[in-house]
């Protein structure tokens, strides 16, 4: 240890600087146009007089434009508070709104980056305790880890998931009341407090309370961010963006493992565990000053009757003027979907709708979302995420220093594998990746059972132990390809706008309660049945394969409103029919846009040949030819 003491300070400094570099790169990823951001001001959404939006006549609805002149000439004082009249200037219909000076793809990237920071925080908080539990300094502070029973040791780690479940369930009420952005802000603020409390903990009770507080904040973030992202993203890019968030989870885990490894050399100083735990506060400090300046979900804004704000968000995301026909089309799709839901269930949302089938098969869709999250946890992933260092050192028999290096490398490989869905999730769809990933997880657990059993019988012999360590990496790879991202994506994709937020809350709560159970039983299971723990998870993964194949419809490339049509056609007592209907139903959203384009061009050609167009029609024609590429 004296050898390590001579270079530990320099080594720690290098690792901390490496961590700071990663944070800076993450910040740059969120805002990839720094010069334009710094030069711009936040474009405040104002609820003023309705903008005259006159789409082409063949867009889904026909609009009565007889009152447009009167509408634009009056100040609509009934909708505008008197004290804000001086800022209620009617916007130019040719204006393209922006947020933080960003619009179009840059704005999409900013939202995706902010969601990514939320999941980066999630991953770091999950992985940071992995290698701290066996540190002498940690055991000195919390004696239960030196001479306590395994169940209590697991409970202290697992209680974090109970906090996460409470936070997720709170969005049942808060999600549709306060929107997506404010809940992400609240979650980050609570996690900042929880991280600080963990870093200064001196008793077991203090640590438990701190982990519950952090969990509540994380539950708010993880149940809200996927919904926010799904409601803003384009259908063809939604899967890739959620896959990117999955990669952010694993990046957070990898960072936490390497930070743990760096501070391992300061043991027995309390800094060996206090600094890694406290560093989670960095991520909320990135989220808090910026998230409220990004656009709210336009679908939520329309749902709470803030239509003009929703229109401006759609215009900014599409990089079109507020009265453009594409903006009108998106507005119409959401409004028609909401009108149908209000006709079925009235204006006030009732929790009863979650547990009744109805025309839109709400309960069926809720079950799919909840089961997807449940499968993610009972697959056994957090067996590795929370206890990688402990498994390598205590249950495979590798020395302490190599165990920590392997745990850090395991997290890094996990992150690299999680990048694969960026290229596969839209190309191959959700179902194939889930099936391939689950089959690989099953195989990995079976091999782990065999290799660890042989290693135990031969006195922790090296070759079987190496094979077991390798298949911990293999399991992570298959999980990253399949369940890591898709389970977070599936809930907002399959649920209707009416129940999307409460369904996300319940499905995320399913994730956390099953996560709690797995983390709680892991150490006692290893102490009692040892290598057969892996076999139990192998059988669970095997049983999940037919569930995915027969019950989970494909959602890739579908608009959120399009999924409503698939479930409407699914018989109540034959839920497996949803898979067939999704496979055979044409992509209505894309087809509708092609029809609109063809009609517009046909009308233009007809008008051109008749010699009836005005000078500005040439510009209109060029715009029509390029509109499709911007959808």
N, C-alpha and C positions, 0 to 999 in steps of 0.2 A: 504493500500500500504506500510505502514511502516513495517508491518510484513514481507512482501516479501523482503523489502530492507535489512533485517538482514541476510537473507540466499541467496540472489540473486547471490552474487559473487561466492560462493561455487557451487551453482546450475549451473551457466553458465560455470564454469570451468569444471564440470563433463560432461556437454553436449558437449563442444568443444572437450574434450578428447575422448568422444564417437565418435564424427565425425572423429577425426583423426584415431581412431582405424578402423573405416569402410574403410577409404582410404587405410590404410596399408593392410587390408584384400583384398581390390580390387587389390592392386598392386601385392599381392601374388598370387591372382587368375590368373592375366595376365601371370605371370612367375612362374609356379608352380614347378620349379626346380632351386631354387636360387643358390645353390652351383655350379651347372654345368654352369649356366649362367655367374656367376662372373668369373669362371675359363676359359671361352671360349672367343674367339675373333670373331668379325663379319666376316662372310665368304663372302668376296666381290665377286659379280658375275662378271666374266670377259668374255668379248666377244672375244674369240680367235678363233683358228682353229676349224672347225666343228668336233665334236666327231664322230667317226665311230660308228654308231648305226645300228646294224644288227639284226632285230627281227626275230623270227621264220618265216618260209616261209608261214604259213597259216594265219598270222596276216594281217589284211585288205589289205595291199599293198604288192607288191613284190618289193624288193629293188635291184638295180644293185650294187653289191659289187665289181665289177671289178676294180674300182678305189680306193678302200679303202686303199691299201698300199701306193699309191701315195699321197692320201689325208693326211694320217698320217705322211708321211715323209717330207712334205712341211710345211712351216710356214704360208701359206695363208696370205701373206703380204698385199694383196689388201683389206682384211677385218680388218686389225689391224693397228692402227696408229703407225708410226715408233717410237715415243717416248715411247710407252708402250711395245716394243718388249721384254724387259727383264722380263716381268711378263706373257708373253703369252706362258707359258709352257703347253703343251697338258696334260690334266688331265687324270689320270688313269681311264679307263672305269669302274673299280670296285669301284671307290670312290662313296660314298653317300654324296651329298652336304648337308650343314646345314646352318641355319641362327640363329645367337646368340647361336650357339652350339646346336640348337634344330632341330629335324627332325621328320617326322611321326606324330603320335598323339599329341606329345608335341608341335610341331610346329603349328598344327591345333588349339590347345588350346590357344597358344600364340596369334595367329591372332584373334581368337574368343574373347579373353580377351581384346585385344586392341580395337576391335569393340565395346565391351561392355562398355569400358571407355568412348568412344565417345557418346554412348547413355545414359550413366549415366550423363554426362554433359548436354545432351539434356533434360533429365528429371528434373534435378536440376534447370536448367534455366527456364523451364516451370512452376515449382511449387513454386519457391521462392517468387514471388510477391503475392501469394494467401492471406497470412495473414498480409502482410505489409501495405495494402491499408487503413486499419482502425486504424493504429497506430497514436498516437498524434504527435510523432516526424516526421513521414512521412508527415502528414498534415501540420505541421509547415513549413517544407521545401518546399512543393508543395501545395500552397494554393488552387489550383483547386480541390483538394480532400476534402477540407473543405467546400467550398461554390460554386464550379463550377458545370456545367451541366453534367449529366450522360454520354452523348455522348463523351464529351472531356475526361472524366475519362477513358472510355473504349478505346478511341483512343490511349491514351498514352501506355496502355498495349498491344493493338492489333498491334501497329506499328511494334513491334518485328517480327510479322509474315510476314510483307512486306519485311523486311530485309532477312528473311529466304527464301522467294520466289525469291528474287534477287540472293541470293547465289545459290539456287537450279538451277535456269535457266542459271546461268553462266557456269554450268557444261555441258550444251549443246555444248559449244565450248571447254571448258577446259578438260572435262572428258576423251576424247579419245586422246587429245594432250599430256597431262602430266601424265596420268595414275591415278591409284586409291590412291596409298600411298602418293604421293606428294600433292594431293588435301586434304587428311585428315590432313596432316601437316599444310597446308595453312589455313584450316578452324580452327584448334586449335589455331594457332597463332593469327588469327583475333579475335577469341572469348576471348583470353587472354586480348587483347587490349580493347575490348568492355566491359568485366567485370570490368576492372580497371576504365574505364570511367564512368560506372554506379555507382560504389562505391563512386566516388568523385563528383557526380552531385549535383549542387546547384540550377539549374533553370529547368523549364519544357523543354525548348529547348535543354539544355544539356542532360537531361535524354532521350529525344526522339532520339537524334543523337546516344547516347550510345547504346540504345536498337536496333537501326537499324544496327549498326556495329556488335553487338553480333549476330543479326539475320543472317547477311550475312555469318558469320563463321559457324553458326549452319546449314544453308542451304547447304553449301559445304559438311559438314560432313554427314548430314542425307541423302543426295542424292547419296553419294559415298560409304559409309560403307556397305549398303546392297548389292550393286553390287560386291564390293570387297569380301565380305564374301561368296556370292553365287557362285562366280567364283573360289573360292578356296576350298570350302567345298565339301565333298563327298555327292552324291545325297541322300543317306539314312540318313545323319545327317544334311542336310542343314536346314530342318525345325526346328529341335531342337535347332540349333545354333542361328537361327533368333529369336526363342522363348526366348532364353536366353537373347538376346539383348532387347527384349520387357520387360523382367523382369528388366533389367538394367534401362530402362526408369522409371519404377515405383519405383525402389529403389532410383533413383535420386529425384523423386518427394517426396517420404517419408522422405528422409534425409532433403530436403529443408523445409518440414513442421515442423519437429522436431527442426531444427535450428531456424526457425522463432519463434517457441514456447519458446525456451530457451531464446532468446533475447527479447521476449515480456516483461520480467521483468525488462529490463533496460530502458524501455520507461519512461520518455520522452527524454532520451539521444539519439543523432543521431546514436549511435552505434546500436540501436535497429533495424535499417534497413540497415545501411551501411555495417556492418559486414556480415550479411547473403548474401547480394548482391555481396560483394567482394569475398566471399569464393568460388564462381564459378571458380575463377582463378586457384584453386588447380588442377582441372581436366586437363586443357591444359598442365600444368607443368608435368603431368604424360605422356601425349601423345607425346609431342614435342621431348624429347631426345631419344625415342625408336621406333617410328613408321617407320622412314626411314630405320631402320635396319631389318624390317620384309619383307617377300617376296612380290613382286609385283604380281598382277594377271597374271598367266601364259597365260591365254587366251588373255589378252591385249598385253602382250609381243609378242605373236605369231602374233597377228593382225598387229602390227607395225613392223613386220619382224625382231624381235629380238628372233629368234627361239631357239638359243642355251641357252639364258637366261631362256626362257620358259621351255626348257627341264630340266634345272637344278632345277627350282622351282618344276616342277612335280616330279622329282626324290627325292627332299627333302621331299615333302608332302607325297609321297608314301613310303618313306624310302627304296628306291631301287637304284641300280647303274644307271647312266645316260643312259646306253644302254640296260636296262632291257626291256623285251617285254611289260610290263604293261606301262612303260613310253612311249614307241613307240606307243602303242595303244591310249593313251590319246592324244599324239601329232597328230596322224593321224585323230582322230575324230574332233579335233579343226581345223586342216588344211583343211580337206575336207569340213567342214561347211563354212569356210572362202572362199575356192575356189568357192563354189557354189554361195555365195553372191557376190563375185567379178565378176563372170561370168554374173550375173544378172544386177549388177549396176555399174561395173567398179571399179577402184582403189580408187577414191575419194568419200568420203561420202557426200551425199547431204541431206539437211533437207527435201527435197521433198519426200524422201523415207519413212519418218515417216508417211506421210499423204496419201500414196498410198497403195493399197492392195498388188499387186504383188503376186508372187508365195507363199511367206511366210506370207501373210496376216498381213503386218506390222501395218496398221491402226487399224485393228481389235484388235490386241494385245496391241497397245498403248491405245485404249479406255478402255480395261479391266484394265490395270494398273492404268490409271488416275481415273477411276470410283471407284476402290478399295480404293484409298487414299481419294477421295472425300467422300465416305460413312463413312470412319472413323471419319471425322470431323463433318459431318451433323448429326451423331448419337447423338451428344450432350455431348460428353465426356469432352470437354474443358469448358463447362458450369460449371462443377464440379472442374476440375483441376485448373483453374485460379481463381475461385471465391468460393472455398469451405468454407473458413472462413467467407466470406461475406454472403453467403447463410445461413449458420448455425446461424449467429448472426442477420442479418438484415431481412431476408425473412422467416426464420422459427421461430425466436423469442427466441433463446437461448442466455444466458448471455455471455459476451465477453470471460472470461477464459474458461468455458466449450466448447465454440465454437472452440477455438484454439486447445483444447485437442481433440475434435472430428475430426477436420480437420487433425491433425497429425495421429490419429488412422485410419482415412479414407485412408490416403496415405499408411500407413503400411499394412492395409488389402488389398489394391489394389496391393501392391507388392507381398504379399503372394498368392493372387489369380492368379497373372501373372506367378507363378511357375507351375501351373497346365498344361499348354500347353507343358512343357518339356516332359511330359509323354503321352500326347494325340495327339500332332500335327502330328506325324508320324503314330501313331497307328490308328487314326480315319480319318486322312486326313484334307484338308483345308476346303472343302465344308461343312461337318457336323458341324464343330466348328463355322464357320461363321453363319450358319443357327440357331444353338442353341443360340449363343451369341446375334444375332440380335433379335430373338424372346424374349429373356430375357430382353434385353434393352427396347423393346417396352412395355412389361408388367410393368417394373419398372417405366417408365415415366407415364403410366396411373395411377398407384397407387400413385405416387408423386402428380399428379394433384388432385386426390380425397382428400388425406390426408392434403395437404397444403390448399386446399379450405375450408375444414371443420375447420382446425385450425384458418384460418382467420375469419370465421364466428363466432367462439366461443372465439374470442379474444386471439389468440395464446395459446390455451389450450394445456396442457402438453401431453396427450396421442396421439392426432393426430400429434403433432410436433415430438414426439419420433418415431412414425411410418414413418414419412417423412424422418427423419435422417437415419433410418435403411435402407430405400430403396435407399438412395444415396450410401450406401455401396453395396447393391445388384446390382445396376446398374454397379458400378465399377467392380464387380466380373464377370458379364456376358461379359462386354467389354474386360476384361483381358483374358478370355477364348477364345474369338473369334477374334475380330478385331485388338486388340493391336499389335500382332506380324504378323499376316497373311497378312495384307495390305502392310507392309514393305517388306515382302517376295515375294509377288505375282508378283510385277513388274519385278525383275530380273529373276524370274522363267519362266514367259510366253513370254518374249521378246527374240529375237534372238541376237546373239553376235554383229551383225552389228549395231543394234539400242539400245542395252541394256543401255549404258550410257546416250544417249540423252533421251530415254524413261523414265529412272529413274529420270532425271532432270525434265521432264514435269510432270510426275506423282507426284513427290514430291512438285512441284510448285502448283499443284492442291490441295494438302494437305494444303499448307500454305495459299493460297488465301481463301480457305473455312474456315480455322482456323481463319484467320483475320476477316472474316464476322461474324462468331459465337461469337468470343470474343467481337467484336464491338457492336453487338446488344444485348448482354446478359443483361447488366444493364438497358438500356432503355426498353427492353422487360419486365423485371420484374416490372419496375416502371409503365408500361402502362397496361399490361394484367395479371400481377402477376402469379398466379398458372397455368394459361392456357399456359404459356411458355412451361411447361413440356408436355402438351398435343400436342403441335405442333411437338415437337421432337418425341413423341410417334407415331404420324402418319407417320412421315418420316421413322422411323425404320420399321413400318409395310409395307410401300411401297418398302423398300429395299429387303424384303424377296423373292418375285418372281424374282427380278433381279438376285439375287445370284443363285437361284435354276435353272433358265433356261439358264443363260448366262455364268456362271463361271465354266470352266472345272477343274477337279481335277489335281493337279500337284505333289502330294506326291509321292516320290520314282522315279520320272522321271529325267533322265539326262537333262541338258539344251539343248543338241542337239536333244534329243528325242522329246522335245516339238515342234521343227520345223516340224517334221513329222505329228504331230497331226493337226497343223494349215494348213499345205499344203493340207490335205485331207478335210478341212472344206470349204464348198461352200461359195462364197463371199456373196451371198444374203441370206444365212441361217446360221448366226453366232451361233445360238443355237445348231447346229449340233456338235460343238466342245465338248460339254458336253458328248454326246453319244459316239463320237469317242474316247475320252479320257477314258471313262468307259470300252469300248470294246477292245481297242487296247492292245495287250500283252506288257509286259515290255521288249522291245527289247534290251535295254542296258544289263540287267541282263542275258537275254537269250543268247546274243552273247558271254558273258563271259563264260557261262556254255559250250557252243559249243566249244569255244577255248580250254577250259580245257579238255574236252572229246577228242578232236582231238589230243592234245599234249600227253595225257596219252595213247591213242590208238597207236600213232606212236611209243611212247617209248616201249610199250609192244611188238609191232611187231618187233622193232629193237632188243629188249632183247632176244626174242625167236630165232631170227636169229643169235644170238651170235656176233653181229657186233658192240656192243657198247664199248667205251673205259672206262678206270677206272673212269674218272671224271663224267661218266653218272650217277653213283649212287647218287652223290651229286645233279645232275640236277634233278633226279627223286624226291628226297625229296623236292627240291625247288618247283617242279611243283605241288606236293600235297598240299603245303602250300600257293601257290600264291593266291588262291581264297580268303583265309581269310584276305589277306591284301588289297584287292580291296576296 
